[in-house]
Amino acid sequence: MFRLIKLAFYAMIGYVLYELFMGIRESEGRSPGGQRGRRQNISGAGAGRGQSEEVVGSGGSRSRETVGRGVV
């Protein structure tokens, strides 16, 4: 019983240390691929911006909205 609790405790400590290490690594500006600098957005549209697309509402109305923001 105590071995299982001890194992869970060690796993929790390992996870906390891993998260701490990854947070420090990210704050230094390094991406996981080993490159320095800021990460590029997948869409290439820039930070916090999406693309303007024509969308159709449920009643058939058409409008333009910015889509794709915050997609990881």
CHARMM internal coordinates of N, CA and C (Angstrom, degrees):
IC EDIT
DIST 1 N 1 CA 1.4500
DIST 1 CA 1 C 1.5298
ANGL 1 N 1 CA 1 C 111.04
DIST 1 C 2 N 1.3459
ANGL 1 CA 1 C 2 N 115.30
DIHE 1 N 1 CA 1 C 2 N -46.69
DIST 2 N 2 CA 1.4590
ANGL 1 C 2 N 2 CA 118.29
DIHE 1 CA 1 C 2 N 2 CA -178.06
DIST 2 CA 2 C 1.5311
ANGL 2 N 2 CA 2 C 111.43
DIHE 1 C 2 N 2 CA 2 C -72.05
DIST 2 C 3 N 1.3279
ANGL 2 CA 2 C 3 N 117.18
DIHE 2 N 2 CA 2 C 3 N -26.46
DIST 3 N 3 CA 1.4648
ANGL 2 C 3 N 3 CA 119.44
DIHE 2 CA 2 C 3 N 3 CA 176.19
DIST 3 CA 3 C 1.5276
ANGL 3 N 3 CA 3 C 110.84
DIHE 2 C 3 N 3 CA 3 C -65.46
DIST 3 C 4 N 1.3221
ANGL 3 CA 3 C 4 N 116.06
DIHE 3 N 3 CA 3 C 4 N -38.78
DIST 4 N 4 CA 1.4610
ANGL 3 C 4 N 4 CA 120.14
DIHE 3 CA 3 C 4 N 4 CA 179.24
DIST 4 CA 4 C 1.5277
ANGL 4 N 4 CA 4 C 111.17
DIHE 3 C 4 N 4 CA 4 C -66.76
DIST 4 C 5 N 1.3143
ANGL 4 CA 4 C 5 N 116.72
DIHE 4 N 4 CA 4 C 5 N -41.44
DIST 5 N 5 CA 1.4710
ANGL 4 C 5 N 5 CA 121.10
DIHE 4 CA 4 C 5 N 5 CA 177.16
DIST 5 CA 5 C 1.5283
ANGL 5 N 5 CA 5 C 109.81
DIHE 4 C 5 N 5 CA 5 C -64.43
DIST 5 C 6 N 1.3281
ANGL 5 CA 5 C 6 N 116.10
DIHE 5 N 5 CA 5 C 6 N -42.10
DIST 6 N 6 CA 1.4639
ANGL 5 C 6 N 6 CA 120.88
DIHE 5 CA 5 C 6 N 6 CA 178.59
DIST 6 CA 6 C 1.5306
ANGL 6 N 6 CA 6 C 110.97
DIHE 5 C 6 N 6 CA 6 C -62.51
DIST 6 C 7 N 1.3356
ANGL 6 CA 6 C 7 N 116.58
DIHE 6 N 6 CA 6 C 7 N -42.65
DIST 7 N 7 CA 1.4616
ANGL 6 C 7 N 7 CA 120.90
DIHE 6 CA 6 C 7 N 7 CA 178.09
DIST 7 CA 7 C 1.5234
ANGL 7 N 7 CA 7 C 111.40
DIHE 6 C 7 N 7 CA 7 C -63.28
DIST 7 C 8 N 1.3273
ANGL 7 CA 7 C 8 N 117.56
DIHE 7 N 7 CA 7 C 8 N -43.22
DIST 8 N 8 CA 1.4599
ANGL 7 C 8 N 8 CA 121.38
DIHE 7 CA 7 C 8 N 8 CA 178.16
DIST 8 CA 8 C 1.5298
ANGL 8 N 8 CA 8 C 110.78
DIHE 7 C 8 N 8 CA 8 C -63.19
DIST 8 C 9 N 1.3238
ANGL 8 CA 8 C 9 N 116.42
DIHE 8 N 8 CA 8 C 9 N -38.89
DIST 9 N 9 CA 1.4627
ANGL 8 C 9 N 9 CA 120.57
DIHE 8 CA 8 C 9 N 9 CA 178.19
DIST 9 CA 9 C 1.5260
ANGL 9 N 9 CA 9 C 110.54
DIHE 8 C 9 N 9 CA 9 C -63.74
DIST 9 C 10 N 1.3202
ANGL 9 CA 9 C 10 N 117.78
DIHE 9 N 9 CA 9 C 10 N -45.71
DIST 10 N 10 CA 1.4672
ANGL 9 C 10 N 10 CA 121.34
DIHE 9 CA 9 C 10 N 10 CA 178.55
DIST 10 CA 10 C 1.5336
ANGL 10 N 10 CA 10 C 111.26
DIHE 9 C 10 N 10 CA 10 C -63.33
DIST 10 C 11 N 1.3161
ANGL 10 CA 10 C 11 N 117.10
DIHE 10 N 10 CA 10 C 11 N -38.92
DIST 11 N 11 CA 1.4639
ANGL 10 C 11 N 11 CA 120.41
DIHE 10 CA 10 C 11 N 11 CA 177.63
DIST 11 CA 11 C 1.5293
ANGL 11 N 11 CA 11 C 110.40
DIHE 10 C 11 N 11 CA 11 C -63.82
DIST 11 C 12 N 1.3188
ANGL 11 CA 11 C 12 N 116.78
DIHE 11 N 11 CA 11 C 12 N -41.42
DIST 12 N 12 CA 1.4659
ANGL 11 C 12 N 12 CA 120.41
DIHE 11 CA 11 C 12 N 12 CA 179.13
DIST 12 CA 12 C 1.5301
ANGL 12 N 12 CA 12 C 110.90
DIHE 11 C 12 N 12 CA 12 C -64.93
DIST 12 C 13 N 1.3243
ANGL 12 CA 12 C 13 N 117.25
DIHE 12 N 12 CA 12 C 13 N -43.58
DIST 13 N 13 CA 1.4679
ANGL 12 C 13 N 13 CA 120.98
DIHE 12 CA 12 C 13 N 13 CA 177.91
DIST 13 CA 13 C 1.5332
ANGL 13 N 13 CA 13 C 110.11
DIHE 12 C 13 N 13 CA 13 C -62.56
DIST 13 C 14 N 1.3193
ANGL 13 CA 13 C 14 N 117.47
DIHE 13 N 13 CA 13 C 14 N -41.91
DIST 14 N 14 CA 1.4682
ANGL 13 C 14 N 14 CA 120.65
DIHE 13 CA 13 C 14 N 14 CA 178.01
DIST 14 CA 14 C 1.5127
ANGL 14 N 14 CA 14 C 112.16
DIHE 13 C 14 N 14 CA 14 C -62.14
DIST 14 C 15 N 1.3268
ANGL 14 CA 14 C 15 N 116.14
DIHE 14 N 14 CA 14 C 15 N -41.39
DIST 15 N 15 CA 1.4610
ANGL 14 C 15 N 15 CA 120.02
DIHE 14 CA 14 C 15 N 15 CA 179.45
DIST 15 CA 15 C 1.5291
ANGL 15 N 15 CA 15 C 110.87
DIHE 14 C 15 N 15 CA 15 C -65.75
DIST 15 C 16 N 1.3190
ANGL 15 CA 15 C 16 N 117.49
DIHE 15 N 15 CA 15 C 16 N -41.79
DIST 16 N 16 CA 1.4645
ANGL 15 C 16 N 16 CA 121.24
DIHE 15 CA 15 C 16 N 16 CA 178.64
DIST 16 CA 16 C 1.5254
ANGL 16 N 16 CA 16 C 110.39
DIHE 15 C 16 N 16 CA 16 C -62.77
DIST 16 C 17 N 1.3171
ANGL 16 CA 16 C 17 N 117.17
DIHE 16 N 16 CA 16 C 17 N -43.55
DIST 17 N 17 CA 1.4721
ANGL 16 C 17 N 17 CA 120.09
DIHE 16 CA 16 C 17 N 17 CA 178.30
DIST 17 CA 17 C 1.5238
ANGL 17 N 17 CA 17 C 111.61
DIHE 16 C 17 N 17 CA 17 C -64.80
DIST 17 C 18 N 1.3310
ANGL 17 CA 17 C 18 N 116.84
DIHE 17 N 17 CA 17 C 18 N -39.00
DIST 18 N 18 CA 1.4693
ANGL 17 C 18 N 18 CA 120.77
DIHE 17 CA 17 C 18 N 18 CA 177.56
DIST 18 CA 18 C 1.5325
ANGL 18 N 18 CA 18 C 110.64
DIHE 17 C 18 N 18 CA 18 C -61.75
DIST 18 C 19 N 1.3411
ANGL 18 CA 18 C 19 N 117.01
DIHE 18 N 18 CA 18 C 19 N -47.61
DIST 19 N 19 CA 1.4687
ANGL 18 C 19 N 19 CA 120.73
DIHE 18 CA 18 C 19 N 19 CA 179.31
DIST 19 CA 19 C 1.5215
ANGL 19 N 19 CA 19 C 111.03
DIHE 18 C 19 N 19 CA 19 C -62.92
DIST 19 C 20 N 1.3176
ANGL 19 CA 19 C 20 N 117.60
DIHE 19 N 19 CA 19 C 20 N -39.24
DIST 20 N 20 CA 1.4642
ANGL 19 C 20 N 20 CA 121.70
DIHE 19 CA 19 C 20 N 20 CA 177.70
DIST 20 CA 20 C 1.5260
ANGL 20 N 20 CA 20 C 110.54
DIHE 19 C 20 N 20 CA 20 C -62.05
DIST 20 C 21 N 1.3268
ANGL 20 CA 20 C 21 N 116.50
DIHE 20 N 20 CA 20 C 21 N -45.81
DIST 21 N 21 CA 1.4585
ANGL 20 C 21 N 21 CA 121.16
DIHE 20 CA 20 C 21 N 21 CA 179.13
DIST 21 CA 21 C 1.5335
ANGL 21 N 21 CA 21 C 111.32
DIHE 20 C 21 N 21 CA 21 C -62.29
DIST 21 C 22 N 1.3302
ANGL 21 CA 21 C 22 N 117.04
DIHE 21 N 21 CA 21 C 22 N -45.03
DIST 22 N 22 CA 1.4639
ANGL 21 C 22 N 22 CA 120.20
DIHE 21 CA 21 C 22 N 22 CA -179.29
DIST 22 CA 22 C 1.5303
ANGL 22 N 22 CA 22 C 111.22
DIHE 21 C 22 N 22 CA 22 C -66.29
DIST 22 C 23 N 1.3210
ANGL 22 CA 22 C 23 N 117.74
DIHE 22 N 22 CA 22 C 23 N -35.74
DIST 23 N 23 CA 1.4577
ANGL 22 C 23 N 23 CA 120.63
DIHE 22 CA 22 C 23 N 23 CA 177.30
DIST 23 CA 23 C 1.5107
ANGL 23 N 23 CA 23 C 111.96
DIHE 22 C 23 N 23 CA 23 C -66.12
DIST 23 C 24 N 1.3259
ANGL 23 CA 23 C 24 N 116.58
DIHE 23 N 23 CA 23 C 24 N -41.68
DIST 24 N 24 CA 1.4694
ANGL 23 C 24 N 24 CA 120.42
DIHE 23 CA 23 C 24 N 24 CA 177.81
DIST 24 CA 24 C 1.5200
ANGL 24 N 24 CA 24 C 109.80
DIHE 23 C 24 N 24 CA 24 C -65.58
DIST 24 C 25 N 1.3085
ANGL 24 CA 24 C 25 N 116.27
DIHE 24 N 24 CA 24 C 25 N -42.19
DIST 25 N 25 CA 1.4630
ANGL 24 C 25 N 25 CA 120.61
DIHE 24 CA 24 C 25 N 25 CA -179.74
DIST 25 CA 25 C 1.5328
ANGL 25 N 25 CA 25 C 111.46
DIHE 24 C 25 N 25 CA 25 C -62.49
DIST 25 C 26 N 1.3478
ANGL 25 CA 25 C 26 N 116.92
DIHE 25 N 25 CA 25 C 26 N -41.21
DIST 26 N 26 CA 1.4479
ANGL 25 C 26 N 26 CA 121.12
DIHE 25 CA 25 C 26 N 26 CA 179.91
DIST 26 CA 26 C 1.5309
ANGL 26 N 26 CA 26 C 111.35
DIHE 25 C 26 N 26 CA 26 C -69.33
DIST 26 C 27 N 1.3224
ANGL 26 CA 26 C 27 N 117.16
DIHE 26 N 26 CA 26 C 27 N -36.46
DIST 27 N 27 CA 1.4594
ANGL 26 C 27 N 27 CA 119.74
DIHE 26 CA 26 C 27 N 27 CA -179.17
DIST 27 CA 27 C 1.5257
ANGL 27 N 27 CA 27 C 111.95
DIHE 26 C 27 N 27 CA 27 C -69.98
DIST 27 C 28 N 1.3211
ANGL 27 CA 27 C 28 N 117.17
DIHE 27 N 27 CA 27 C 28 N -20.88
DIST 28 N 28 CA 1.4604
ANGL 27 C 28 N 28 CA 120.78
DIHE 27 CA 27 C 28 N 28 CA 176.14
DIST 28 CA 28 C 1.5203
ANGL 28 N 28 CA 28 C 112.36
DIHE 27 C 28 N 28 CA 28 C -77.49
DIST 28 C 29 N 1.3306
ANGL 28 CA 28 C 29 N 117.60
DIHE 28 N 28 CA 28 C 29 N -9.47
DIST 29 N 29 CA 1.4540
ANGL 28 C 29 N 29 CA 120.86
DIHE 28 CA 28 C 29 N 29 CA 178.20
DIST 29 CA 29 C 1.5047
ANGL 29 N 29 CA 29 C 114.09
DIHE 28 C 29 N 29 CA 29 C 92.28
DIST 29 C 30 N 1.3058
ANGL 29 CA 29 C 30 N 117.62
DIHE 29 N 29 CA 29 C 30 N 13.80
DIST 30 N 30 CA 1.4588
ANGL 29 C 30 N 30 CA 120.11
DIHE 29 CA 29 C 30 N 30 CA 179.09
DIST 30 CA 30 C 1.5133
ANGL 30 N 30 CA 30 C 109.12
DIHE 29 C 30 N 30 CA 30 C -97.26
DIST 30 C 31 N 1.2994
ANGL 30 CA 30 C 31 N 116.13
DIHE 30 N 30 CA 30 C 31 N 134.92
DIST 31 N 31 CA 1.4553
ANGL 30 C 31 N 31 CA 120.34
DIHE 30 CA 30 C 31 N 31 CA 175.64
DIST 31 CA 31 C 1.5232
ANGL 31 N 31 CA 31 C 108.35
DIHE 30 C 31 N 31 CA 31 C -87.96
DIST 31 C 32 N 1.3376
ANGL 31 CA 31 C 32 N 118.09
DIHE 31 N 31 CA 31 C 32 N 163.29
DIST 32 N 32 CA 1.4650
ANGL 31 C 32 N 32 CA 120.11
DIHE 31 CA 31 C 32 N 32 CA -179.05
DIST 32 CA 32 C 1.5225
ANGL 32 N 32 CA 32 C 114.29
DIHE 31 C 32 N 32 CA 32 C -59.47
DIST 32 C 33 N 1.3285
ANGL 32 CA 32 C 33 N 117.91
DIHE 32 N 32 CA 32 C 33 N -22.45
DIST 33 N 33 CA 1.4525
ANGL 32 C 33 N 33 CA 120.70
DIHE 32 CA 32 C 33 N 33 CA -179.75
DIST 33 CA 33 C 1.5083
ANGL 33 N 33 CA 33 C 113.72
DIHE 32 C 33 N 33 CA 33 C -77.75
DIST 33 C 34 N 1.3384
ANGL 33 CA 33 C 34 N 117.40
DIHE 33 N 33 CA 33 C 34 N -0.56
DIST 34 N 34 CA 1.4512
ANGL 33 C 34 N 34 CA 120.72
DIHE 33 CA 33 C 34 N 34 CA 179.11
DIST 34 CA 34 C 1.5124
ANGL 34 N 34 CA 34 C 112.92
DIHE 33 C 34 N 34 CA 34 C 89.73
DIST 34 C 35 N 1.3103
ANGL 34 CA 34 C 35 N 118.34
DIHE 34 N 34 CA 34 C 35 N 4.39
DIST 35 N 35 CA 1.4561
ANGL 34 C 35 N 35 CA 120.61
DIHE 34 CA 34 C 35 N 35 CA 179.45
DIST 35 CA 35 C 1.5145
ANGL 35 N 35 CA 35 C 109.62
DIHE 34 C 35 N 35 CA 35 C -90.81
DIST 35 C 36 N 1.3055
ANGL 35 CA 35 C 36 N 116.19
DIHE 35 N 35 CA 35 C 36 N 146.41
DIST 36 N 36 CA 1.4593
ANGL 35 C 36 N 36 CA 120.44
DIHE 35 CA 35 C 36 N 36 CA 176.34
DIST 36 CA 36 C 1.5208
ANGL 36 N 36 CA 36 C 109.06
DIHE 35 C 36 N 36 CA 36 C -89.42
DIST 36 C 37 N 1.3273
ANGL 36 CA 36 C 37 N 115.53
DIHE 36 N 36 CA 36 C 37 N 158.56
DIST 37 N 37 CA 1.4598
ANGL 36 C 37 N 37 CA 120.10
DIHE 36 CA 36 C 37 N 37 CA 176.78
DIST 37 CA 37 C 1.5066
ANGL 37 N 37 CA 37 C 111.96
DIHE 36 C 37 N 37 CA 37 C 102.32
DIST 37 C 38 N 1.3094
ANGL 37 CA 37 C 38 N 115.31
DIHE 37 N 37 CA 37 C 38 N -175.26
DIST 38 N 38 CA 1.4586
ANGL 37 C 38 N 38 CA 121.09
DIHE 37 CA 37 C 38 N 38 CA -176.88
DIST 38 CA 38 C 1.5224
ANGL 38 N 38 CA 38 C 110.26
DIHE 37 C 38 N 38 CA 38 C -78.86
DIST 38 C 39 N 1.3238
ANGL 38 CA 38 C 39 N 114.54
DIHE 38 N 38 CA 38 C 39 N 149.70
DIST 39 N 39 CA 1.4650
ANGL 38 C 39 N 39 CA 119.34
DIHE 38 CA 38 C 39 N 39 CA 176.60
DIST 39 CA 39 C 1.5134
ANGL 39 N 39 CA 39 C 109.68
DIHE 38 C 39 N 39 CA 39 C -75.99
DIST 39 C 40 N 1.3103
ANGL 39 CA 39 C 40 N 116.29
DIHE 39 N 39 CA 39 C 40 N 146.40
DIST 40 N 40 CA 1.4525
ANGL 39 C 40 N 40 CA 120.87
DIHE 39 CA 39 C 40 N 40 CA 177.94
DIST 40 CA 40 C 1.5126
ANGL 40 N 40 CA 40 C 109.90
DIHE 39 C 40 N 40 CA 40 C -88.29
DIST 40 C 41 N 1.3199
ANGL 40 CA 40 C 41 N 115.56
DIHE 40 N 40 CA 40 C 41 N 147.66
DIST 41 N 41 CA 1.4584
ANGL 40 C 41 N 41 CA 120.12
DIHE 40 CA 40 C 41 N 41 CA 175.57
DIST 41 CA 41 C 1.5165
ANGL 41 N 41 CA 41 C 109.90
DIHE 40 C 41 N 41 CA 41 C -73.91
DIST 41 C 42 N 1.3200
ANGL 41 CA 41 C 42 N 116.27
DIHE 41 N 41 CA 41 C 42 N 149.15
DIST 42 N 42 CA 1.4569
ANGL 41 C 42 N 42 CA 120.83
DIHE 41 CA 41 C 42 N 42 CA -179.34
DIST 42 CA 42 C 1.5261
ANGL 42 N 42 CA 42 C 110.28
DIHE 41 C 42 N 42 CA 42 C -64.63
DIST 42 C 43 N 1.3423
ANGL 42 CA 42 C 43 N 116.83
DIHE 42 N 42 CA 42 C 43 N -41.09
DIST 43 N 43 CA 1.4594
ANGL 42 C 43 N 43 CA 120.34
DIHE 42 CA 42 C 43 N 43 CA -177.42
DIST 43 CA 43 C 1.5179
ANGL 43 N 43 CA 43 C 112.68
DIHE 42 C 43 N 43 CA 43 C -79.07
DIST 43 C 44 N 1.3378
ANGL 43 CA 43 C 44 N 117.17
DIHE 43 N 43 CA 43 C 44 N -19.47
DIST 44 N 44 CA 1.4527
ANGL 43 C 44 N 44 CA 120.32
DIHE 43 CA 43 C 44 N 44 CA -178.04
DIST 44 CA 44 C 1.5107
ANGL 44 N 44 CA 44 C 113.69
DIHE 43 C 44 N 44 CA 44 C 73.25
DIST 44 C 45 N 1.3270
ANGL 44 CA 44 C 45 N 117.92
DIHE 44 N 44 CA 44 C 45 N 12.49
DIST 45 N 45 CA 1.4561
ANGL 44 C 45 N 45 CA 121.27
DIHE 44 CA 44 C 45 N 45 CA -176.46
DIST 45 CA 45 C 1.5182
ANGL 45 N 45 CA 45 C 112.67
DIHE 44 C 45 N 45 CA 45 C -84.69
DIST 45 C 46 N 1.3163
ANGL 45 CA 45 C 46 N 118.44
DIHE 45 N 45 CA 45 C 46 N -9.30
DIST 46 N 46 CA 1.4536
ANGL 45 C 46 N 46 CA 121.08
DIHE 45 CA 45 C 46 N 46 CA -179.25
DIST 46 CA 46 C 1.5212
ANGL 46 N 46 CA 46 C 110.18
DIHE 45 C 46 N 46 CA 46 C 106.31
DIST 46 C 47 N 1.3016
ANGL 46 CA 46 C 47 N 114.65
DIHE 46 N 46 CA 46 C 47 N 169.57
DIST 47 N 47 CA 1.4654
ANGL 46 C 47 N 47 CA 119.95
DIHE 46 CA 46 C 47 N 47 CA -174.93
DIST 47 CA 47 C 1.5218
ANGL 47 N 47 CA 47 C 111.81
DIHE 46 C 47 N 47 CA 47 C -70.19
DIST 47 C 48 N 1.3172
ANGL 47 CA 47 C 48 N 117.18
DIHE 47 N 47 CA 47 C 48 N 122.83
DIST 48 N 48 CA 1.4485
ANGL 47 C 48 N 48 CA 122.40
DIHE 47 CA 47 C 48 N 48 CA 173.01
DIST 48 CA 48 C 1.5236
ANGL 48 N 48 CA 48 C 115.82
DIHE 47 C 48 N 48 CA 48 C 75.01
DIST 48 C 49 N 1.3084
ANGL 48 CA 48 C 49 N 117.88
DIHE 48 N 48 CA 48 C 49 N 9.48
DIST 49 N 49 CA 1.4671
ANGL 48 C 49 N 49 CA 119.97
DIHE 48 CA 48 C 49 N 49 CA 179.52
DIST 49 CA 49 C 1.5146
ANGL 49 N 49 CA 49 C 109.24
DIHE 48 C 49 N 49 CA 49 C -117.12
DIST 49 C 50 N 1.2888
ANGL 49 CA 49 C 50 N 114.92
DIHE 49 N 49 CA 49 C 50 N 147.15
DIST 50 N 50 CA 1.4577
ANGL 49 C 50 N 50 CA 120.37
DIHE 49 CA 49 C 50 N 50 CA 175.42
DIST 50 CA 50 C 1.5124
ANGL 50 N 50 CA 50 C 109.25
DIHE 49 C 50 N 50 CA 50 C -112.92
DIST 50 C 51 N 1.3045
ANGL 50 CA 50 C 51 N 116.35
DIHE 50 N 50 CA 50 C 51 N -163.22
DIST 51 N 51 CA 1.4538
ANGL 50 C 51 N 51 CA 121.33
DIHE 50 CA 50 C 51 N 51 CA 176.95
DIST 51 CA 51 C 1.5163
ANGL 51 N 51 CA 51 C 109.13
DIHE 50 C 51 N 51 CA 51 C -104.53
DIST 51 C 52 N 1.3113
ANGL 51 CA 51 C 52 N 116.42
DIHE 51 N 51 CA 51 C 52 N 146.18
DIST 52 N 52 CA 1.4530
ANGL 51 C 52 N 52 CA 121.47
DIHE 51 CA 51 C 52 N 52 CA 177.07
DIST 52 CA 52 C 1.5231
ANGL 52 N 52 CA 52 C 108.35
DIHE 51 C 52 N 52 CA 52 C -84.93
DIST 52 C 53 N 1.3364
ANGL 52 CA 52 C 53 N 115.70
DIHE 52 N 52 CA 52 C 53 N 117.91
DIST 53 N 53 CA 1.4615
ANGL 52 C 53 N 53 CA 121.73
DIHE 52 CA 52 C 53 N 53 CA -177.54
DIST 53 CA 53 C 1.5191
ANGL 53 N 53 CA 53 C 109.71
DIHE 52 C 53 N 53 CA 53 C -126.27
DIST 53 C 54 N 1.3391
ANGL 53 CA 53 C 54 N 116.10
DIHE 53 N 53 CA 53 C 54 N 150.99
DIST 54 N 54 CA 1.4545
ANGL 53 C 54 N 54 CA 120.56
DIHE 53 CA 53 C 54 N 54 CA 175.24
DIST 54 CA 54 C 1.5242
ANGL 54 N 54 CA 54 C 108.22
DIHE 53 C 54 N 54 CA 54 C -82.30
DIST 54 C 55 N 1.3424
ANGL 54 CA 54 C 55 N 115.96
DIHE 54 N 54 CA 54 C 55 N 125.02
DIST 55 N 55 CA 1.4617
ANGL 54 C 55 N 55 CA 120.76
DIHE 54 CA 54 C 55 N 55 CA 179.76
DIST 55 CA 55 C 1.5187
ANGL 55 N 55 CA 55 C 109.17
DIHE 54 C 55 N 55 CA 55 C -117.08
DIST 55 C 56 N 1.3324
ANGL 55 CA 55 C 56 N 116.04
DIHE 55 N 55 CA 55 C 56 N 151.41
DIST 56 N 56 CA 1.4608
ANGL 55 C 56 N 56 CA 122.29
DIHE 55 CA 55 C 56 N 56 CA -179.37
DIST 56 CA 56 C 1.5227
ANGL 56 N 56 CA 56 C 108.03
DIHE 55 C 56 N 56 CA 56 C -112.35
DIST 56 C 57 N 1.3341
ANGL 56 CA 56 C 57 N 116.43
DIHE 56 N 56 CA 56 C 57 N 125.85
DIST 57 N 57 CA 1.4546
ANGL 56 C 57 N 57 CA 121.40
DIHE 56 CA 56 C 57 N 57 CA 178.92
DIST 57 CA 57 C 1.5198
ANGL 57 N 57 CA 57 C 111.53
DIHE 56 C 57 N 57 CA 57 C -77.24
DIST 57 C 58 N 1.3426
ANGL 57 CA 57 C 58 N 116.06
DIHE 57 N 57 CA 57 C 58 N 174.26
DIST 58 N 58 CA 1.4615
ANGL 57 C 58 N 58 CA 120.48
DIHE 57 CA 57 C 58 N 58 CA -177.87
DIST 58 CA 58 C 1.5311
ANGL 58 N 58 CA 58 C 111.96
DIHE 57 C 58 N 58 CA 58 C -67.05
DIST 58 C 59 N 1.3324
ANGL 58 CA 58 C 59 N 117.80
DIHE 58 N 58 CA 58 C 59 N -24.40
DIST 59 N 59 CA 1.4591
ANGL 58 C 59 N 59 CA 121.10
DIHE 58 CA 58 C 59 N 59 CA 179.09
DIST 59 CA 59 C 1.5239
ANGL 59 N 59 CA 59 C 113.40
DIHE 58 C 59 N 59 CA 59 C -91.71
DIST 59 C 60 N 1.3372
ANGL 59 CA 59 C 60 N 116.54
DIHE 59 N 59 CA 59 C 60 N 4.59
DIST 60 N 60 CA 1.4571
ANGL 59 C 60 N 60 CA 120.26
DIHE 59 CA 59 C 60 N 60 CA 179.69
DIST 60 CA 60 C 1.5198
ANGL 60 N 60 CA 60 C 113.52
DIHE 59 C 60 N 60 CA 60 C 94.61
DIST 60 C 61 N 1.3363
ANGL 60 CA 60 C 61 N 117.99
DIHE 60 N 60 CA 60 C 61 N -1.79
DIST 61 N 61 CA 1.4592
ANGL 60 C 61 N 61 CA 120.09
DIHE 60 CA 60 C 61 N 61 CA 179.40
DIST 61 CA 61 C 1.5258
ANGL 61 N 61 CA 61 C 110.07
DIHE 60 C 61 N 61 CA 61 C -72.96
DIST 61 C 62 N 1.3127
ANGL 61 CA 61 C 62 N 115.59
DIHE 61 N 61 CA 61 C 62 N 146.82
DIST 62 N 62 CA 1.4596
ANGL 61 C 62 N 62 CA 121.66
DIHE 61 CA 61 C 62 N 62 CA -179.31
DIST 62 CA 62 C 1.5207
ANGL 62 N 62 CA 62 C 109.05
DIHE 61 C 62 N 62 CA 62 C -115.54
DIST 62 C 63 N 1.3283
ANGL 62 CA 62 C 63 N 115.11
DIHE 62 N 62 CA 62 C 63 N 140.94
DIST 63 N 63 CA 1.4573
ANGL 62 C 63 N 63 CA 120.55
DIHE 62 CA 62 C 63 N 63 CA 176.57
DIST 63 CA 63 C 1.5257
ANGL 63 N 63 CA 63 C 108.43
DIHE 62 C 63 N 63 CA 63 C -153.71
DIST 63 C 64 N 1.3218
ANGL 63 CA 63 C 64 N 116.26
DIHE 63 N 63 CA 63 C 64 N 168.16
DIST 64 N 64 CA 1.4548
ANGL 63 C 64 N 64 CA 121.41
DIHE 63 CA 63 C 64 N 64 CA 177.91
DIST 64 CA 64 C 1.5201
ANGL 64 N 64 CA 64 C 107.84
DIHE 63 C 64 N 64 CA 64 C -106.67
DIST 64 C 65 N 1.3179
ANGL 64 CA 64 C 65 N 115.66
DIHE 64 N 64 CA 64 C 65 N 131.17
DIST 65 N 65 CA 1.4514
ANGL 64 C 65 N 65 CA 121.75
DIHE 64 CA 64 C 65 N 65 CA 178.36
DIST 65 CA 65 C 1.5258
ANGL 65 N 65 CA 65 C 109.16
DIHE 64 C 65 N 65 CA 65 C -135.48
DIST 65 C 66 N 1.3242
ANGL 65 CA 65 C 66 N 114.83
DIHE 65 N 65 CA 65 C 66 N 154.31
DIST 66 N 66 CA 1.4501
ANGL 65 C 66 N 66 CA 120.00
DIHE 65 CA 65 C 66 N 66 CA 175.67
DIST 66 CA 66 C 1.5224
ANGL 66 N 66 CA 66 C 107.85
DIHE 65 C 66 N 66 CA 66 C -84.84
DIST 66 C 67 N 1.3207
ANGL 66 CA 66 C 67 N 115.98
DIHE 66 N 66 CA 66 C 67 N 124.34
DIST 67 N 67 CA 1.4650
ANGL 66 C 67 N 67 CA 121.12
DIHE 66 CA 66 C 67 N 67 CA -177.91
DIST 67 CA 67 C 1.5179
ANGL 67 N 67 CA 67 C 109.10
DIHE 66 C 67 N 67 CA 67 C -123.56
DIST 67 C 68 N 1.3294
ANGL 67 CA 67 C 68 N 115.64
DIHE 67 N 67 CA 67 C 68 N 156.97
DIST 68 N 68 CA 1.4496
ANGL 67 C 68 N 68 CA 120.43
DIHE 67 CA 67 C 68 N 68 CA 173.85
DIST 68 CA 68 C 1.5163
ANGL 68 N 68 CA 68 C 115.01
DIHE 67 C 68 N 68 CA 68 C 93.93
DIST 68 C 69 N 1.3266
ANGL 68 CA 68 C 69 N 118.53
DIHE 68 N 68 CA 68 C 69 N 8.15
DIST 69 N 69 CA 1.4635
ANGL 68 C 69 N 69 CA 119.13
DIHE 68 CA 68 C 69 N 69 CA 179.52
DIST 69 CA 69 C 1.5148
ANGL 69 N 69 CA 69 C 109.20
DIHE 68 C 69 N 69 CA 69 C -77.11
DIST 69 C 70 N 1.3189
ANGL 69 CA 69 C 70 N 115.84
DIHE 69 N 69 CA 69 C 70 N 140.30
DIST 70 N 70 CA 1.4550
ANGL 69 C 70 N 70 CA 121.59
DIHE 69 CA 69 C 70 N 70 CA 174.62
DIST 70 CA 70 C 1.5121
ANGL 70 N 70 CA 70 C 115.38
DIHE 69 C 70 N 70 CA 70 C 76.26
DIST 70 C 71 N 1.3049
ANGL 70 CA 70 C 71 N 119.04
DIHE 70 N 70 CA 70 C 71 N 10.92
DIST 71 N 71 CA 1.4531
ANGL 70 C 71 N 71 CA 121.13
DIHE 70 CA 70 C 71 N 71 CA 179.46
DIST 71 CA 71 C 1.5172
ANGL 71 N 71 CA 71 C 108.10
DIHE 70 C 71 N 71 CA 71 C -80.13
DIST 71 C 72 N 1.3049
ANGL 71 CA 71 C 72 N 116.30
DIHE 71 N 71 CA 71 C 72 N 130.23
DIST 72 N 72 CA 1.4618
ANGL 71 C 72 N 72 CA 120.61
DIHE 71 CA 71 C 72 N 72 CA -178.57
DIST 72 CA 72 C 1.5021
ANGL 72 N 72 CA 72 C 109.26
DIHE 71 C 72 N 72 CA 72 C -107.42
END
COOR INIT
IC SEED 1 N 1 CA 1 C
IC BUILD
